[in-house]
Amino acid sequence: MKKRWTKALIGSLIAAAMIVTTSCGKSAGQLSDEAAARAKDEGQEYHYIDDNAIALSGEAASNETATAAQKALNLVNEERESNGLTDLTWNTGLEQAAAVRAKECTQSFSHTRPDGSDWWTINSDLMYGENLAYNYEDPQALVDAWMASPAHRANILNGEYVTIGMAACPDKSGDWYWAQEFGY
């Protein structure tokens, strides 16, 4: 993974970790009331792109999960419209990042990546909000669960976000792990 480190960056990462890095409890069919977000200007001096993870992101997608992600996008945009917000636009970079995060969540269901780095380090130029979910195959049930959670709902209804990417990755037992990534 490519990382560029400076003293200022290390301090920023420590502060960011205290503010935005949370762990979700892994319980089938239930979501923790936690979501992740970072400020628009946070980390702008530094750019992270995890090229190795992005290269592997295509492995997580299937026709079934891609179709489900598109249905979930439509439902998210319906929620935004009913709250007076504009539709989110699909972003393939965020879709790739979401595919990486969904696959990583099969190993460690957390807003912290399995290697211990922050969730947004897959592509720091694009990733500003993240919602995760576990054990939802039906897009309607997925979006309903996110909307029932104040923190996840806040990410979906954040009027500053204009782009989105989503992906689902089934684990070996067939349980689906979702990542929803938001951008400006």
C-alpha positions as CSV (number, residue, x, y, z in Angstrom):
1,M,0.0,0.0,0.0
2,K,1.3,3.4,-0.8
3,K,1.5,5.7,2.2
4,R,3.1,9.1,2.5
5,W,3.9,10.1,6.0
6,T,5.0,13.4,7.6
7,K,5.0,14.5,11.3
8,A,2.0,16.7,10.6
9,L,0.2,13.8,9.0
10,I,0.8,11.4,11.9
11,G,-0.6,14.1,14.3
12,S,-3.6,14.5,12.0
13,L,-4.2,10.8,11.8
14,I,-4.1,10.4,15.6
15,A,-6.6,13.3,15.9
16,A,-8.8,11.9,13.1
17,A,-8.7,8.4,14.6
18,M,-10.1,9.8,17.9
19,I,-12.8,11.7,16.1
20,V,-14.1,9.5,13.3
21,T,-12.8,6.0,13.7
22,T,-15.4,3.8,15.2
23,S,-16.1,0.1,15.4
24,C,-19.4,-1.5,14.4
25,G,-20.7,-4.5,16.4
26,K,-21.1,-7.5,14.3
27,S,-24.6,-8.8,14.9
28,A,-26.7,-10.4,12.1
29,G,-29.5,-8.2,10.9
30,Q,-28.7,-5.2,13.2
31,L,-26.7,-2.1,12.7
32,S,-24.8,-0.2,15.3
33,D,-25.8,3.4,15.5
34,E,-22.4,4.4,14.2
35,A,-21.2,5.7,10.9
36,A,-18.0,7.4,9.8
37,A,-17.4,10.8,8.3
38,R,-14.5,13.2,8.0
39,A,-14.4,16.9,7.4
40,K,-14.1,18.2,3.9
41,D,-10.7,19.8,4.5
42,E,-9.3,17.0,6.7
43,G,-6.3,15.4,5.2
44,Q,-6.4,17.6,2.0
45,E,-2.6,18.2,2.2
46,Y,-2.1,14.4,2.0
47,H,-3.4,12.0,-0.6
48,Y,-3.7,8.3,-0.1
49,I,-4.5,5.8,-2.8
50,D,-4.3,2.2,-1.9
51,D,-3.6,1.0,-5.5
52,N,-3.2,-2.7,-4.5
53,A,-6.6,-2.7,-2.8
54,I,-8.3,-0.9,-5.7
55,A,-6.8,-3.3,-8.2
56,L,-8.4,-6.2,-6.2
57,S,-11.8,-4.4,-5.9
58,G,-13.3,-6.1,-8.9
59,E,-13.1,-9.5,-7.2
60,A,-15.8,-8.5,-4.7
61,A,-18.5,-7.6,-7.3
62,S,-20.9,-9.9,-9.0
63,N,-24.0,-9.2,-11.2
64,E,-26.2,-9.9,-8.2
65,T,-24.5,-7.5,-5.8
66,A,-24.0,-4.8,-8.5
67,T,-27.8,-4.9,-9.3
68,A,-28.6,-4.7,-5.6
69,A,-26.3,-1.7,-5.2
70,Q,-28.1,0.1,-8.1
71,K,-31.4,-0.6,-6.4
72,A,-30.1,0.7,-3.1
73,L,-28.9,3.8,-4.9
74,N,-32.4,4.4,-6.2
75,L,-33.8,4.0,-2.7
76,V,-31.3,6.3,-1.2
77,N,-32.1,8.9,-3.8
78,E,-35.8,8.5,-3.1
79,E,-35.1,9.2,0.6
80,R,-33.0,12.3,-0.4
81,E,-35.7,13.6,-2.7
82,S,-38.4,13.2,0.0
83,N,-36.2,15.3,2.2
84,G,-35.7,18.1,-0.3
85,L,-32.2,17.1,-1.4
86,T,-30.7,16.4,-4.8
87,D,-29.9,12.9,-6.0
88,L,-26.4,11.5,-5.3
89,T,-24.4,10.7,-8.5
90,W,-22.8,7.3,-8.9
91,N,-19.0,7.6,-8.8
92,T,-16.9,4.6,-10.1
93,G,-14.0,5.6,-7.8
94,L,-16.2,5.4,-4.8
95,E,-17.7,2.2,-6.1
96,Q,-14.2,0.7,-6.3
97,A,-13.5,2.0,-2.7
98,A,-16.8,0.5,-1.5
99,A,-15.9,-2.9,-3.1
100,V,-12.6,-2.9,-1.2
101,R,-14.3,-1.9,2.1
102,A,-17.1,-4.5,1.7
103,K,-14.5,-7.2,1.1
104,E,-12.4,-6.0,4.0
105,C,-15.5,-6.1,6.2
106,T,-15.8,-9.8,5.7
107,Q,-12.5,-10.0,7.6
108,S,-13.1,-7.2,10.1
109,F,-16.5,-5.4,10.4
110,S,-15.2,-2.0,11.4
111,H,-14.6,1.5,10.2
112,T,-10.9,0.7,10.7
113,R,-9.4,-1.4,7.9
114,P,-7.9,-4.8,8.7
115,D,-4.4,-3.4,8.5
116,G,-5.3,-0.8,11.2
117,S,-5.5,2.2,8.9
118,D,-8.4,4.6,8.6
119,W,-11.4,3.6,6.3
120,W,-10.8,6.6,4.0
121,T,-7.2,5.7,3.1
122,I,-8.3,3.6,0.1
123,N,-8.7,6.9,-1.7
124,S,-8.5,10.1,0.4
125,D,-9.4,12.3,-2.5
126,L,-12.9,10.8,-2.8
127,M,-14.0,9.2,0.5
128,Y,-15.7,11.5,3.1
129,G,-18.5,9.4,4.6
130,E,-19.0,5.7,5.1
131,N,-22.0,3.5,6.1
132,L,-21.5,-0.2,6.7
133,A,-24.0,-3.0,7.0
134,Y,-24.0,-6.8,7.6
135,N,-26.4,-9.5,6.6
136,Y,-28.8,-7.6,4.3
137,E,-29.4,-9.0,0.8
138,D,-32.6,-7.0,0.2
139,P,-31.8,-3.4,-0.8
140,Q,-35.1,-2.1,0.7
141,A,-34.3,-3.7,4.1
142,L,-30.7,-2.3,3.9
143,V,-31.8,1.3,3.2
144,D,-34.6,1.0,5.8
145,A,-32.1,-0.1,8.4
146,W,-29.7,2.8,7.5
147,M,-32.5,5.3,7.6
148,A,-33.6,4.0,11.1
149,S,-30.1,4.7,12.4
150,P,-29.5,8.4,13.2
151,A,-25.8,8.4,12.3
152,H,-26.3,6.4,9.0
153,R,-29.3,8.5,8.1
154,A,-27.2,11.7,8.7
155,N,-24.7,10.4,6.1
156,I,-27.4,9.6,3.6
157,L,-29.1,13.0,4.1
158,N,-25.9,15.1,4.2
159,G,-26.7,17.8,1.7
160,E,-23.0,18.4,1.1
161,Y,-22.4,15.0,-0.3
162,V,-23.0,14.8,-4.1
163,T,-21.4,11.4,-5.1
164,I,-21.8,7.9,-3.9
165,G,-20.5,4.4,-4.5
166,M,-21.8,1.2,-2.9
167,A,-20.8,-2.5,-3.0
168,A,-21.7,-5.7,-1.3
169,C,-19.5,-8.7,-0.8
170,P,-20.8,-12.1,0.4
171,D,-18.5,-14.0,2.7
172,K,-17.8,-17.7,2.6
173,S,-21.1,-18.5,4.4
174,G,-23.1,-16.3,2.1
175,D,-23.7,-13.4,4.5
176,W,-23.6,-10.0,2.7
177,Y,-21.3,-7.1,3.8
178,W,-22.1,-3.7,2.5
179,A,-20.1,-0.5,2.2
180,Q,-21.6,2.8,1.2
181,E,-19.1,5.6,0.4
182,F,-19.9,9.3,0.1
183,G,-18.0,12.1,-1.5
184,Y,-18.2,15.9,-2.3
